[in-house]
Amino acid sequence: MYQSFIAINPEIRFGKPCIIGTRIAVQDILGWLASGMSVESILEDFPELTREHILAALSYSAEKERRIRTYLSV
């Protein structure tokens, strides 16, 4: 699901995974959520984002975690 919303481009934010068409990194979104910002607040502060972008950031993070765990358990 996240593949259509997130890209890694070495020219943007030093190659951090970002929402396509923005300079907003996945880690920015995760940090905002972790600090207690609601999805609605994020969407108000960053109108270029959608609920799907936020869900894609969460999905990307979950997939990355699964890949790390799989790699470490081999």
WOLINRA-V581300 format. One record per helix or strand of 3 or more residues. SS is the DSSP state (a for helix, b for strand). FROM is the first residue (numbers start at 1). LEN is the number of residues. If there is no record, write none. Layout:
# WOLINRA-V581300
SS,FROM,LEN + SS,FROM,LEN
This chain:
# WOLINRA-V581300
a,2,3 + b,6,3 + a,13,3 + b,17,3 + a,26,9 + a,39,7 + a,51,23
